[in-house]
Amino acid sequence: MQHNFSITKYPDAKKITAQLDELIRQPIYSIRPDALKKYEEEYFGKLCTRSKAMIDKAKEIIPGGVQHNLAFNHPFPLVFTKAEGCYLYDIDGNRYYDFLQAGGPTVLGSNPSSVREKVFQLLNECGPSTGLFHEYEYKLAKKITESMPSVEMFRMLGSGTEACMGAIRVARLATKKKNIVKMGGAYHGWSDQLAYGIRIPGSKWTQAQGVPKYLFKHTQEFFPGRLDSLERVLKRNELRGGTAAVFIEPVGPESGTRPLDYDFNKGVEKLCRKYGALLVFDEVVTGFRIGMSGAQGYFGISPDLTIFGKVIAGGYPSAGGLGGKKEVMKYLSAGISGGAKHKKALVGGTMAANPLSCVAGYYTLCEIESTDAPRKSGEFADKLTLGLQKLISKHGLPFVAFNQGSICHLETAGAMHFSIDWSKPWQIPKVLEETSARKQEMEHMGAAYMAEGIVTLAGSRLYTSAAYEDDMLTDILDRFDHVFQNVAKKV
């Protein structure tokens, strides 16, 4: 089993946090209004006319015009019709460097032929779904359990959100405890209970529109990177039904947007053992991107449960799953009774583990391993990040660029670096107003990148893949340079 990782040198979390602290103390720096207007008129207005026409029609029958938040872009979403390697092509024929990578899972690059041919073969022989067991359900589960030692058993589900929901139910059955604790600002899908404390640490229920507050009765958050904050919550829960599980993103909330010290995960693992809580690693992004053994392999952690997302189906549909230790996973056994003498968590998913997803996932993981894709994508990300740092210095900007392997961050506004202190409630409206203003400027920067032929995640995150080659780097950095030339302090 190969254990090369995409992280060649772990970032100095304290140094980066200090830089981000300084960024949000600064006025907002963003694309100049005249430059943004030029991009809107000259690029989006003239070169993306077919996209605009389709989105205008889509808005009449699709709320907001798109089906997923990742698809949003200022001044309007673009319509993409082709994905190949590290490139995306829109309906108008424009080509882009793809640093969105479908939200993170395409470690090989988009639509690799080696996987696609296996999918074609499956479709010809079986079709996408039968509702019955298929041999690749076993092969995929076996590959995952061989790759991550803590994952002794694996259950395929429809999405990362479903896997997180299942993990809550399994944890409560396994521990006979009630409470769920998560890292503030982390994203674990959009289910009711885990919508607590998303995006901004300390935000509690404020970002969870449509979810009644009473549903958060047994959900708490702790401040990222603070073991003392976590232990306070765990101690308090001892008197309130105990803690069933602690959920974390191992590189920090929002895929490391607020980075953690290298030893933090070890500290969390130790506290979970002390208080009898299950440790749940959300590896939707880090799984098979950091390395074949995931972030848990890199940090040397043995979580009780692991959340998987899109990568385990190679970017194909029905992509999520839950893995873990046998004594915990037994609460997730399928079937009407299965001879089980214990209660089983209520989960479902008619299309989970369909043949198409399992075939795509199995061959994707095999290809990631055989081509050493995590290491290759990480090495390119190191060079990209260094180039961005040089451009930031060249233009005298307060921006912050850093990476955890092939997960790159380009923070221009720091919208997710704010936090809410409920001991000072009078500051809460100001924090929400400031983050909203900075988020808008992130969208404007994202539009500028898009017009220069670079697709990012929300204008602040970039995922690299093994499809990137070093000879592309100069062109990519030149495009960022064009954007940075048009950045100024917002008046």
C-alpha positions in Angstrom: 0.0 0.0 0.0 1.4 3.4 -1.1 1.5 6.1 1.6 2.9 9.1 -0.3 1.1 12.3 0.7 0.3 15.5 -1.1 1.6 17.6 1.8 5.4 18.0 1.5 5.7 20.5 4.3 2.9 21.2 6.8 2.0 24.9 6.9 2.8 27.0 10.0 -0.8 27.5 11.3 0.1 30.1 13.8 1.9 32.2 11.2 -0.9 31.9 8.7 -3.5 32.7 11.4 -1.6 35.9 12.3 -1.6 36.9 8.6 -5.3 36.3 8.4 -5.9 38.3 11.6 -4.1 41.2 10.0 -6.0 40.7 6.7 -9.4 41.3 8.4 -8.0 44.3 10.3 -7.2 45.9 6.9 -9.8 47.7 4.7 -11.1 45.5 1.9 -8.9 45.2 -1.1 -10.7 44.1 -4.2 -11.0 44.4 -8.0 -11.5 48.1 -8.9 -15.1 49.0 -9.9 -13.9 50.2 -13.3 -12.0 47.0 -13.9 -14.9 44.9 -12.8 -17.2 46.8 -15.1 -14.8 46.1 -18.0 -14.8 42.4 -17.2 -18.6 42.4 -17.1 -18.9 44.2 -20.4 -16.0 42.9 -22.4 -15.8 39.3 -21.2 -19.2 38.3 -19.8 -21.2 40.6 -22.0 -19.5 39.8 -25.3 -17.9 36.3 -24.9 -20.5 34.5 -22.7 -23.7 35.4 -24.5 -25.0 31.8 -24.8 -24.4 31.2 -21.1 -26.3 34.3 -20.2 -29.3 33.4 -22.5 -29.5 29.9 -21.0 -29.3 31.2 -17.4 -32.0 33.8 -18.1 -34.2 31.0 -19.2 -33.2 28.7 -16.3 -34.2 31.4 -13.7 -37.8 31.0 -14.8 -37.9 27.4 -13.7 -34.9 26.9 -11.4 -34.7 29.0 -8.2 -31.8 31.3 -8.7 -31.0 29.8 -12.1 -28.6 27.1 -10.8 -29.0 23.8 -8.8 -25.9 24.1 -6.7 -24.1 26.9 -4.8 -20.8 26.0 -6.5 -22.2 27.0 -9.8 -22.9 30.6 -8.8 -20.7 33.3 -10.4 -20.9 37.0 -10.6 -22.4 38.6 -12.8 -24.2 35.3 -13.8 -23.4 31.6 -13.8 -21.6 30.2 -16.8 -22.8 27.0 -18.5 -20.1 24.4 -18.8 -20.3 21.7 -21.4 -17.0 19.9 -21.4 -14.5 18.8 -18.8 -11.1 17.3 -19.6 -8.1 17.0 -17.4 -7.4 20.4 -15.9 -9.6 22.3 -18.3 -13.3 23.3 -18.5 -15.1 24.6 -21.5 -18.2 26.7 -21.5 -21.1 26.7 -23.9 -19.6 29.7 -25.8 -16.4 27.7 -26.4 -14.2 29.5 -23.8 -11.5 27.4 -22.0 -10.6 27.7 -18.4 -8.2 26.2 -15.9 -10.2 24.2 -13.5 -9.3 24.8 -9.9 -12.8 23.9 -8.7 -12.3 20.3 -9.5 -16.1 19.6 -8.8 -15.6 20.8 -5.3 -12.5 18.8 -4.6 -12.9 15.1 -5.6 -11.3 14.9 -9.0 -7.7 14.2 -7.9 -6.9 12.7 -11.3 -8.4 15.7 -13.2 -11.8 15.7 -14.8 -13.2 12.9 -16.8 -10.1 10.6 -17.1 -10.4 8.1 -20.0 -9.1 5.2 -17.9 -12.2 5.5 -15.6 -14.6 6.5 -18.4 -13.9 3.4 -20.4 -14.8 1.2 -17.4 -18.0 3.1 -16.9 -18.9 2.6 -20.6 -18.3 -1.1 -20.2 -20.5 -1.3 -17.1 -23.3 0.6 -18.8 -23.2 -1.8 -21.8 -23.3 -4.9 -19.6 -25.4 -3.9 -16.6 -26.8 -0.4 -16.7 -26.4 2.1 -13.9 -28.6 0.4 -11.3 -30.4 -2.8 -10.5 -31.3 -2.3 -6.9 -29.4 -5.5 -6.1 -25.9 -6.4 -5.1 -23.1 -5.8 -7.6 -19.5 -7.2 -7.4 -18.0 -3.7 -7.4 -19.7 -2.8 -4.2 -17.4 -5.3 -2.6 -14.4 -4.3 -4.7 -14.8 -0.6 -3.8 -15.3 -1.3 -0.1 -12.3 -3.6 -0.1 -10.1 -0.9 -1.7 -11.2 1.7 0.9 -10.6 -0.6 3.9 -7.2 -1.6 2.5 -6.3 2.1 2.1 -7.3 3.4 5.6 -6.5 1.1 8.6 -9.2 2.6 10.8 -11.9 1.8 8.2 -12.6 -1.9 8.9 -16.1 -1.7 7.3 -17.6 0.6 4.8 -21.2 1.5 3.8 -21.9 3.5 0.6 -24.5 6.3 0.8 -25.8 8.9 -1.5 -23.7 11.9 -0.4 -21.4 13.3 2.2 -24.4 15.0 3.9 -26.1 11.6 4.2 -22.9 10.0 5.6 -22.8 12.7 8.3 -26.4 12.1 9.2 -25.7 8.4 9.5 -22.7 9.0 11.6 -24.8 10.9 14.2 -27.3 8.0 14.5 -24.5 5.4 14.7 -22.6 7.3 17.3 -25.7 7.7 19.5 -26.5 4.0 19.3 -22.9 3.0 19.9 -22.3 5.3 22.9 -25.8 5.6 24.3 -25.1 9.3 24.6 -26.9 12.3 23.1 -24.8 15.3 22.2 -22.9 16.0 19.0 -20.0 18.4 19.1 -18.5 20.0 16.0 -15.7 22.5 15.2 -17.1 26.0 14.7 -17.1 27.1 11.1 -16.8 23.5 9.7 -19.1 22.2 7.0 -20.5 18.7 7.4 -23.3 18.9 4.9 -26.7 20.6 5.2 -28.7 18.3 7.5 -30.6 20.0 10.4 -28.4 19.2 13.3 -25.1 19.9 11.6 -26.2 23.3 10.2 -25.1 24.6 13.6 -22.1 26.8 13.7 -21.3 26.7 9.9 -19.0 29.1 8.1 -18.3 31.4 11.1 -17.2 30.0 14.4 -19.6 31.0 17.1 -22.5 31.5 14.6 -24.6 28.9 16.3 -28.0 28.9 14.5 -27.6 32.2 12.7 -26.6 30.7 9.3 -29.3 27.9 9.4 -32.3 29.6 7.9 -35.3 27.3 7.8 -34.1 25.1 10.7 -36.1 25.5 14.0 -33.7 26.3 16.9 -35.0 23.4 19.0 -33.3 20.9 16.6 -30.0 22.2 17.9 -30.7 21.1 21.5 -28.1 18.4 21.4 -25.5 20.0 19.0 -22.7 22.2 20.2 -19.6 23.8 18.7 -16.1 24.6 19.9 -13.6 27.1 18.6 -11.2 25.7 15.9 -7.7 24.8 17.1 -8.6 25.3 20.8 -8.4 22.1 22.8 -9.5 24.0 25.9 -12.7 25.1 24.2 -13.4 21.5 23.2 -12.8 20.1 26.7 -15.1 22.7 28.2 -17.9 21.5 26.0 -17.2 17.9 26.7 -17.1 18.5 30.5 -20.4 20.4 30.3 -22.0 17.6 28.3 -21.1 15.1 31.0 -24.1 16.5 33.0 -26.3 16.7 29.9 -26.4 13.2 28.4 -22.8 12.9 27.4 -21.1 13.4 24.0 -21.8 10.8 21.4 -19.3 12.1 18.8 -16.9 14.9 17.9 -16.9 15.9 14.2 -13.9 17.6 12.7 -12.4 18.5 9.4 -8.8 17.4 10.0 -7.1 20.2 8.2 -9.5 22.9 9.7 -13.0 24.2 9.0 -14.0 24.7 5.4 -11.2 22.5 4.1 -8.5 24.3 6.1 -9.6 27.9 5.5 -8.7 28.4 9.2 -5.7 26.1 9.5 -4.9 23.9 12.6 -1.6 23.1 14.3 -0.2 19.7 13.2 -0.7 18.2 16.7 -4.3 19.4 17.1 -5.9 16.2 15.8 -3.9 14.1 18.3 -5.2 16.3 21.1 -8.8 15.9 19.9 -8.4 12.1 19.7 -7.1 12.0 23.3 -10.0 14.1 24.5 -12.5 11.8 22.7 -11.0 8.8 24.5 -11.1 10.6 27.8 -14.8 11.5 27.6 -16.0 8.4 25.8 -17.0 10.2 22.6 -16.5 8.8 19.1 -14.1 10.7 16.9 -15.5 11.4 13.4 -13.2 12.5 10.7 -14.9 14.3 7.8 -12.6 13.3 4.9 -15.0 14.4 2.1 -12.2 16.6 0.7 -9.0 15.2 2.3 -9.8 11.5 1.7 -7.5 10.3 -1.2 -6.6 13.9 -1.9 -4.1 14.2 1.0 -3.0 10.6 0.3 -4.5 7.1 -0.1 -4.7 6.8 3.7 -6.3 10.2 3.9 -5.6 12.9 6.4 -5.9 10.3 9.2 -2.9 8.5 7.7 -0.9 11.8 7.4 -1.6 12.8 11.0 -1.4 9.3 12.5 -5.0 9.3 13.8 -7.4 6.4 14.2 -10.9 7.9 14.1 -13.9 5.7 15.0 -15.9 6.9 11.9 -14.8 8.4 8.6 -17.0 10.4 6.3 -16.4 10.0 2.6 -17.7 12.1 -0.3 -17.6 12.5 -4.1 -14.1 11.0 -4.7 -15.3 7.5 -3.8 -17.4 7.5 -7.0 -14.8 9.3 -9.0 -17.0 12.4 -9.4 -19.9 10.3 -10.6 -23.3 10.5 -8.9 -24.4 8.9 -5.6 -21.1 9.7 -3.9 -20.9 9.4 -0.2 -20.1 6.8 2.4 -19.4 6.0 6.0 -16.5 3.9 7.2 -15.2 2.9 10.6 -14.3 0.3 13.2 -16.4 -2.9 13.3 -17.7 -2.4 16.8 -19.2 0.9 15.6 -20.2 0.0 12.1 -22.3 -3.0 13.3 -25.0 -0.4 14.0 -25.2 0.3 10.3 -25.9 -3.2 9.1 -28.4 -3.5 6.3 -31.4 -5.8 5.9 -34.7 -6.3 7.8 -33.1 -8.0 10.8 -29.8 -9.5 9.7 -29.8 -11.5 12.9 -28.7 -8.4 14.8 -29.3 -8.3 18.5 -28.7 -4.6 18.7 -30.5 -1.6 17.3 -29.6 -0.5 13.9 -29.4 3.1 12.7 -32.2 4.2 10.3 -30.5 5.0 7.0 -31.6 4.6 3.4 -30.7 5.4 -0.2 -32.1 3.5 -3.1 -29.4 4.6 -5.5 -26.5 4.3 -2.9 -23.8 1.8 -4.1 -25.3 1.6 -7.6 -23.0 -0.3 -10.0 -22.1 2.8 -12.0 -20.8 4.7 -8.9 -19.0 1.7 -7.5 -17.2 0.9 -10.8 -16.2 4.5 -11.2 -15.1 4.8 -7.6 -13.0 1.6 -7.6 -11.1 2.4 -10.8 -10.6 6.0 -9.7 -9.0 4.9 -6.4 -6.8 2.4 -8.3 -5.7 5.1 -10.7 -5.0 7.6 -7.9 -2.8 5.0 -6.2 -1.0 3.7 -9.3 -0.2 7.2 -10.7 0.8 8.7 -7.3 -1.8 11.4 -8.0 -1.8 12.9 -4.5 1.9 13.6 -4.5 1.9 15.0 -8.0 -1.1 17.3 -7.4 0.5 18.5 -4.1 3.8 19.3 -5.7 2.1 21.5 -8.3 0.1 23.2 -5.6 3.3 24.0 -3.7 4.6 25.8 -6.8 1.3 27.5 -7.5 1.1 28.8 -3.9 4.7 30.1 -4.0 4.0 31.9 -7.2 0.8 33.5 -5.7 2.8 34.6 -2.7 5.3 36.3 -4.9 2.6 38.1 -6.9 1.0 39.3 -3.6 4.3 40.7 -2.5 4.9 42.2 -5.9 1.7 44.2 -5.8 1.9 45.1 -2.1 -1.4 43.5 -1.3 -2.5 42.2 2.2 -3.7 38.9 0.7 -2.8 35.5 2.2 -1.9 32.4 0.1 -1.1 29.0 1.7 -1.8 25.3 1.0 -2.3 22.0 2.7 -1.0 19.8 -0.1 -3.3 20.1 -3.1 -5.8 22.2 -1.2 -4.8 25.9 -1.9 -6.2 29.0 -0.3 -6.1 32.5 -1.7 -7.6 34.7 0.9 -8.3 38.2 -0.4 -11.1 39.3 2.0 -10.9 36.9 4.9 -14.7 36.5 5.1 -14.5 33.2 6.9 -11.8 34.3 9.4 -14.3 36.2 11.5 -15.9 34.7 14.6 -18.8 35.6 16.9 -18.3 36.1 20.7 -21.7 35.8 22.4 -20.3 37.5 25.5 -20.3 40.6 23.4 -23.7 40.4 21.6 -23.6 44.0 20.5 -20.8 43.1 18.1 -22.8 40.3 16.3 -24.6 42.5 13.8 -21.3 44.2 12.8 -19.6 40.8 12.3 -22.4 39.6 10.1 -22.5 42.8 8.1 -18.7 42.7 7.6 -18.6 39.1 6.5 -21.4 39.8 4.1 -19.5 42.8 2.5 -16.3 40.7 2.3 -18.1 37.8 0.7 -19.5 40.1 -2.0 -16.0 41.2 -2.8 -14.8 37.6 -2.9 -17.5 37.1 -5.6 -16.1 40.1 -7.5 -12.6 38.7 -7.4 -14.0 35.3 -8.5 -15.6 37.0 -11.5 -12.2 38.6 -12.4 -10.5 35.2 -12.2 -13.2 33.6 -14.3 -12.8 36.3 -17.0 -9.1 35.6 -17.0 -9.8 31.9 -17.6 -9.5 30.5 -14.0 -12.3 28.7 -12.2 -12.0 28.8 -8.4 -14.2 27.9 -5.5 -15.9 31.1 -4.3 -12.9 33.1 -5.4 -10.8 31.9 -2.4 -10.0 28.2 -2.8 -8.2 26.3 -5.5 -7.9 22.5 -5.8 -5.1 21.1 -8.0 -5.1 17.7 -9.7 -2.6 15.3 -11.2 -3.6 16.7 -14.6 -1.6 19.9 -14.1 1.9 20.1 -15.6 4.7 22.5 -14.6 4.7 24.1 -18.1 1.2 25.5 -17.3 2.3 27.4 -14.3 3.7 30.6 -15.9 0.5 31.1 -17.9 -1.7 30.5 -14.8 0.3 33.0 -12.7 0.2 35.6 -15.6 -3.6 35.4 -15.4 -3.6 36.0 -11.7 -1.1 38.8 -12.2 -3.6 40.5 -14.6 -6.2 40.5 -11.9 -3.9 41.7 -9.1 -2.9 44.7 -11.3 -6.5 45.9 -11.1 -6.9 45.5 -7.3 -7.1 48.5 -5.0 -8.4 49.4 -1.5 -12.2 49.6 -1.6 -13.4 53.1 -0.9 
